[in-house]
């Protein structure tokens, strides 16, 4: 999420594409972008003119304005077709970029149109020889193109048809491109990781910025309906009030499962506690020799944390490990309430189960 090309969640990240050369994603321009665009431009740089070595210059400082130009062209053409010569304004309390009095086009509709219209190169268009001179441009991944180019290439080339397709997506023609669900799923996961990383107060203080106080992002799967999936900056989700579940008294001499809970831990990054879900159990009227608490999840590449606190007990780092399951136990537990806290650590939306076992 901190990589160049992705950046803070409140911007649109752009990386470079070696257009007209290897047709690969520029390896030195950053990773996890929203879009890619042409990385190299022909410019009258004095040194190149005098030396005759090269007439081209590369950088994401070219890819970014190129993609902005493509988006601006789409908006300009849409406004022309709506005969709109006014400014950005509010219609029914919402800002719109274009309107003819009967229909409107919002910022999010333009973004969705660009996501669908962005051109996706295929492996058979890739030139591995030119890729060497392009500083190792990465080849397209046909099975999962989003891994390198995000939503795709915001190309100004007419043969790639980005502008015309975006206009069709906005209702000025018949759309011919429809991205598969993998694009949306991957980009949503990347966005959530960016949100978590850049809203970390430590990162904000270190970089000297203040994150926006409201997250207006509309997710690609939401059909333009706002999704309040993430909390307001500076706040934490308030857990629902829960009365402790009183543990039953098991038969003596054997370990028995006494309670089970299921949940989903949202996306998390190391040292950034984005969410903690808690469960409470009560020891009352039964003398246990041992209580054991277990946290399980399926994806071995992810990591969650569990911490258990109660009368005279704090599991601390004992339960915070990369092991699956994470287990902690208390011998001869005192009567009272025990709180089980499950935190995201290094994961993307991970289902889990918590189980409590008792021995008499």
C-alpha positions as CSV (number, residue, x, y, z in Angstrom):
1,X,0.0,0.0,0.0
2,X,2.9,2.4,0.5
3,X,4.4,1.6,-2.9
4,X,4.7,4.2,-5.5
5,X,1.8,3.8,-8.0
6,X,-0.7,3.1,-5.2
7,X,-0.2,5.7,-2.6
8,X,-2.9,7.1,-0.2
9,X,-6.5,5.9,-0.6
10,X,-7.8,9.3,-1.3
11,X,-5.9,9.6,-4.7
12,X,-6.0,7.6,-7.9
13,X,-2.7,5.8,-8.3
14,X,-1.1,5.6,-11.7
15,X,1.9,3.5,-12.8
16,X,3.7,3.4,-16.1
17,X,3.1,1.3,-19.3
18,X,5.6,0.9,-22.0
19,X,3.2,1.8,-24.8
20,X,4.4,1.5,-28.3
21,X,7.4,-0.5,-27.2
22,X,7.3,-3.7,-25.2
23,X,3.6,-3.2,-24.2
24,X,4.6,-4.3,-20.7
25,X,4.1,-2.7,-17.3
26,X,7.0,-0.5,-16.3
27,X,8.9,-2.4,-13.6
28,X,10.4,0.8,-12.1
29,X,7.2,2.9,-11.8
30,X,5.5,1.4,-8.7
31,X,3.1,-1.4,-8.0
32,X,-0.6,-1.9,-7.0
33,X,-1.9,1.0,-9.2
34,X,-5.5,1.8,-10.0
35,X,-4.5,2.3,-13.6
36,X,-1.4,2.4,-15.9
37,X,-0.7,4.8,-18.7
38,X,2.1,5.7,-21.2
39,X,5.4,6.0,-19.4
40,X,7.6,7.5,-22.1
41,X,7.3,10.7,-24.1
42,X,9.2,12.3,-27.0
43,X,10.4,15.7,-25.8
44,X,12.9,18.3,-27.0
45,X,15.3,17.9,-24.1
46,X,18.5,19.9,-24.8
47,X,21.0,17.2,-23.9
48,X,19.3,14.6,-26.0
49,X,19.1,17.0,-29.0
50,X,22.8,17.8,-28.7
51,X,24.0,14.3,-28.1
52,X,21.7,12.5,-30.4
53,X,21.5,9.7,-27.9
54,X,17.8,9.7,-27.4
55,X,14.7,11.8,-27.9
56,X,12.5,10.2,-25.3
57,X,12.1,10.7,-21.6
58,X,10.4,8.4,-19.1
59,X,8.6,8.7,-15.8
60,X,5.4,8.4,-13.9
61,X,5.3,12.2,-14.2
62,X,4.3,11.5,-17.8
63,X,2.0,8.5,-17.1
64,X,-0.1,10.5,-14.6
65,X,-0.9,13.5,-16.7
66,X,-1.5,11.2,-19.7
67,X,-4.2,9.3,-17.8
68,X,-5.6,12.6,-16.5
69,X,-5.8,13.8,-20.1
70,X,-7.7,10.7,-21.1
71,X,-10.2,11.2,-18.3
72,X,-10.6,14.8,-19.2
73,X,-11.2,14.0,-22.8
74,X,-14.0,11.6,-21.7
75,X,-15.6,14.2,-19.5
76,X,-15.3,16.9,-22.2
77,X,-17.0,14.7,-24.8
78,X,-19.7,13.8,-22.4
79,X,-20.4,17.4,-21.6
80,X,-20.5,18.3,-25.3
81,X,-23.0,15.5,-26.0
82,X,-25.2,16.8,-23.1
83,X,-24.7,20.4,-24.4
84,X,-23.4,21.4,-21.0
85,X,-21.2,24.5,-20.8
86,X,-21.7,25.1,-17.1
87,X,-19.5,24.4,-14.1
88,X,-19.4,21.5,-11.7
89,X,-22.5,22.0,-9.5
90,X,-24.9,20.3,-7.2
91,X,-28.0,18.6,-8.4
92,X,-30.4,17.4,-5.7
93,X,-27.7,18.0,-3.1
94,X,-25.0,15.9,-4.9
95,X,-22.1,17.3,-7.0
96,X,-22.2,16.4,-10.7
97,X,-19.7,16.9,-13.5
98,X,-22.2,17.2,-16.3
99,X,-26.0,17.6,-16.8
100,X,-28.5,18.4,-19.4
101,X,-31.3,19.1,-17.0
102,X,-32.7,15.5,-17.2
103,X,-29.7,13.3,-16.7
104,X,-26.5,13.8,-14.7
105,X,-22.9,12.4,-14.7
106,X,-21.1,12.1,-11.4
107,X,-17.4,11.7,-10.5
108,X,-18.1,8.1,-9.6
109,X,-19.9,7.3,-12.9
110,X,-16.8,8.6,-14.8
111,X,-14.5,6.5,-12.7
112,X,-16.6,3.4,-13.2
113,X,-16.6,4.1,-16.9
114,X,-12.8,4.4,-17.0
115,X,-12.4,1.2,-15.0
116,X,-14.5,-0.8,-17.6
117,X,-13.0,1.0,-20.6
118,X,-9.3,0.8,-19.6
119,X,-7.4,-1.3,-22.2
120,X,-5.9,-4.6,-21.1
121,X,-2.9,-5.8,-23.1
122,X,-2.5,-9.6,-23.6
123,X,0.7,-11.7,-23.6
124,X,0.7,-12.0,-27.4
125,X,1.1,-8.2,-27.6
126,X,4.2,-8.2,-25.4
127,X,7.6,-7.8,-26.9
128,X,10.3,-9.4,-24.7
129,X,13.2,-8.0,-26.7
130,X,12.0,-4.4,-26.3
131,X,11.2,-5.2,-22.6
132,X,14.9,-5.6,-22.0
133,X,15.5,-2.0,-23.2
134,X,12.5,-0.9,-21.2
135,X,14.4,-1.7,-18.0
136,X,12.7,-5.1,-17.7
137,X,9.0,-4.2,-18.4
138,X,6.7,-6.8,-16.9
139,X,4.7,-9.1,-19.2
140,X,0.9,-9.1,-19.0
141,X,-0.6,-11.9,-16.9
142,X,-3.6,-13.1,-19.0
143,X,-5.1,-15.1,-16.2
144,X,-5.0,-12.2,-13.7
145,X,-4.1,-9.0,-15.5
146,X,-5.0,-6.9,-12.5
147,X,-1.8,-8.1,-10.7
148,X,0.3,-5.7,-12.9
149,X,-2.0,-3.1,-14.5
150,X,-4.8,-2.6,-12.0
151,X,-7.9,-1.7,-14.0
152,X,-5.8,-1.4,-17.2
153,X,-4.2,1.2,-19.5
154,X,-5.8,4.6,-19.8
155,X,-4.4,5.0,-23.3
156,X,-4.9,8.0,-25.6
157,X,-4.4,5.8,-28.7
158,X,-7.5,5.6,-30.8
159,X,-6.8,1.9,-31.7
160,X,-7.2,1.0,-28.0
161,X,-10.5,2.7,-27.9
162,X,-10.5,3.8,-24.2
163,X,-12.2,7.2,-24.8
164,X,-15.0,5.8,-27.0
165,X,-15.6,2.8,-24.7
166,X,-15.8,5.1,-21.6
167,X,-18.4,7.2,-23.4
168,X,-20.3,4.1,-24.3
169,X,-20.2,3.1,-20.6
170,X,-21.7,6.5,-19.8
171,X,-24.6,5.9,-22.1
172,X,-23.3,7.4,-25.3
173,X,-23.1,4.2,-27.3
174,X,-23.2,0.4,-26.8
175,X,-20.5,-0.9,-24.3
176,X,-18.3,-3.7,-25.5
177,X,-16.1,-4.2,-22.5
178,X,-17.0,-5.7,-19.2
179,X,-14.3,-6.5,-16.7
180,X,-14.4,-9.9,-14.9
181,X,-15.1,-10.0,-11.1
182,X,-11.4,-10.6,-10.4
183,X,-10.6,-7.0,-11.2
184,X,-13.1,-5.7,-8.7
185,X,-12.1,-8.1,-5.9
186,X,-8.4,-7.4,-6.3
187,X,-8.7,-3.6,-6.5
188,X,-11.1,-3.6,-3.5
189,X,-8.6,-5.5,-1.4
190,X,-5.8,-3.2,-2.4
191,X,-7.9,-0.1,-1.6
192,X,-8.7,-1.5,1.9
193,X,-5.0,-2.1,2.5
194,X,-4.2,1.4,1.4
195,X,-6.9,2.8,3.8
196,X,-5.5,0.9,6.7
197,X,-1.9,1.9,6.0
198,X,-2.4,5.6,5.4
199,X,-4.9,6.1,8.2
200,X,-2.4,4.8,10.7
201,X,-1.7,7.8,13.0
202,X,2.0,7.0,13.1
203,X,2.2,7.1,9.4
204,X,0.3,10.4,9.2
205,X,2.6,12.0,11.8
206,X,5.7,10.7,10.1
207,X,4.6,11.9,6.6
208,X,3.1,15.2,7.9
209,X,-0.4,14.8,6.4
210,X,-3.9,14.6,7.7
211,X,-6.2,11.9,6.1
212,X,-9.6,13.1,5.0
213,X,-12.1,13.0,7.8
214,X,-14.7,11.1,5.7
215,X,-14.3,8.2,3.3
216,X,-16.5,8.8,0.3
217,X,-15.2,5.8,-1.7
218,X,-17.9,3.9,-3.6
219,X,-16.8,0.3,-4.1
220,X,-16.9,-1.2,-7.6
221,X,-19.3,-4.0,-6.5
222,X,-21.8,-1.5,-5.0
223,X,-23.6,-0.4,-8.1
224,X,-22.9,3.2,-7.2
225,X,-24.5,2.9,-3.7
226,X,-22.3,4.2,-1.0
227,X,-20.7,1.5,1.2
228,X,-19.9,2.6,4.8
229,X,-17.6,-0.3,5.3
230,X,-14.7,1.6,6.9
231,X,-14.9,3.8,10.0
232,X,-14.4,7.6,10.0
233,X,-10.8,8.5,10.3
234,X,-9.7,8.7,13.9
235,X,-12.4,6.4,15.2
236,X,-12.8,2.7,15.8
237,X,-15.8,0.5,15.2
238,X,-17.8,0.2,18.4
239,X,-18.3,-3.4,19.3
240,X,-21.9,-4.4,19.9
241,X,-22.7,-4.8,23.6
242,X,-22.6,-8.4,24.7
243,X,-23.6,-10.1,27.9
244,X,-21.1,-12.8,28.9
245,X,-22.0,-16.4,28.0
246,X,-22.0,-18.5,31.2
247,X,-19.9,-21.6,30.7
248,X,-21.6,-24.9,31.5
249,X,-20.0,-27.3,34.0
250,X,-18.6,-30.3,32.0
251,X,-18.1,-33.8,33.2
252,X,-15.0,-34.3,35.4
253,X,-11.8,-35.6,33.9
254,X,-12.0,-34.7,30.2
255,X,-11.7,-31.5,28.1
256,X,-15.1,-30.3,26.7
257,X,-15.9,-27.6,24.2
258,X,-18.1,-25.1,26.0
259,X,-18.5,-22.2,23.5
260,X,-17.9,-21.4,19.8
261,X,-18.0,-18.1,17.9
262,X,-17.5,-17.2,14.3
263,X,-16.6,-13.9,12.6
264,X,-14.7,-12.2,9.8
265,X,-11.5,-10.2,10.5
266,X,-11.3,-7.2,8.1
267,X,-8.1,-6.3,6.3
268,X,-5.1,-5.7,8.6
269,X,-1.4,-4.7,8.4
270,X,1.3,-5.3,11.0
271,X,1.3,-2.8,13.9
272,X,-2.0,-1.3,12.6
273,X,-5.0,-2.6,14.6
274,X,-7.9,-1.9,12.3
275,X,-10.5,-3.9,14.1
276,X,-10.9,-5.9,17.3
277,X,-13.9,-8.1,17.8
278,X,-14.6,-9.3,21.3
279,X,-16.4,-12.3,22.9
280,X,-17.1,-12.8,26.6
281,X,-17.5,-15.9,28.7
282,X,-18.4,-16.2,32.4
283,X,-17.0,-18.7,34.9
284,X,-19.6,-19.1,37.6
285,X,-20.7,-21.9,39.8
286,X,-18.1,-24.4,38.4
287,X,-14.5,-25.1,39.4
288,X,-12.3,-25.7,36.4
289,X,-8.8,-27.0,36.4
290,X,-8.1,-25.5,33.0
291,X,-9.7,-23.2,30.4
292,X,-8.3,-23.3,26.8
293,X,-9.0,-20.7,24.1
294,X,-8.4,-21.4,20.5
295,X,-8.5,-19.2,17.3
296,X,-8.6,-20.8,13.9
297,X,-8.7,-19.6,10.3
298,X,-8.1,-21.3,6.9
299,X,-5.6,-19.2,5.0
300,X,-2.1,-20.1,6.1
301,X,-0.7,-16.9,4.5
302,X,-2.7,-14.6,6.8
303,X,-2.2,-13.9,10.4
304,X,-4.7,-12.9,13.1
305,X,-4.1,-12.2,16.8
306,X,-5.9,-13.3,19.9
307,X,-5.7,-11.9,23.4
308,X,-7.6,-13.2,26.4
309,X,-8.0,-11.3,29.7
310,X,-9.8,-12.2,32.9
311,X,-9.5,-12.2,36.7
312,X,-5.8,-12.3,37.3
313,X,-5.0,-13.3,33.7
314,X,-3.7,-11.6,30.6
315,X,-2.5,-13.8,27.8
316,X,-0.5,-11.0,26.3
317,X,2.0,-12.1,23.7
318,X,1.5,-15.7,24.5
319,X,-1.5,-15.8,22.1
320,X,-0.1,-13.3,19.6
321,X,1.8,-15.5,17.2
322,X,1.8,-16.6,13.6
323,X,0.6,-20.1,14.5
324,X,-2.8,-21.4,13.2
325,X,-4.5,-22.1,15.5
326,X,-3.5,-19.6,18.1
327,X,-4.0,-21.1,21.5
328,X,-3.7,-19.9,25.1
329,X,-4.9,-21.5,28.3
330,X,-5.4,-20.6,32.0
331,X,-5.0,-23.2,34.8
332,X,-7.3,-23.1,37.8
333,X,-9.1,-20.0,36.5
334,X,-10.9,-17.8,39.0
335,X,-14.6,-17.1,38.7
336,X,-15.5,-14.0,36.6
337,X,-15.7,-12.7,33.1
338,X,-13.0,-13.6,30.4
339,X,-12.8,-11.4,27.3
340,X,-11.5,-12.9,24.0
341,X,-10.2,-10.2,21.6
342,X,-9.6,-11.1,18.0
343,X,-7.5,-8.6,15.9
344,X,-6.6,-8.3,12.3
345,X,-2.8,-8.4,11.8
346,X,-1.7,-9.4,8.3
347,X,-4.7,-10.4,6.3
348,X,-7.5,-9.6,3.9
349,X,-11.1,-10.2,5.1
350,X,-10.5,-13.5,6.9
351,X,-13.3,-15.8,8.4
352,X,-12.3,-17.3,11.7
353,X,-13.7,-19.4,14.6
354,X,-13.0,-19.0,18.3
355,X,-13.6,-22.0,20.6
356,X,-13.5,-22.3,24.4
357,X,-12.7,-25.6,26.1
358,X,-12.9,-26.5,29.8
359,X,-11.5,-29.2,32.0
360,X,-12.6,-30.2,35.5
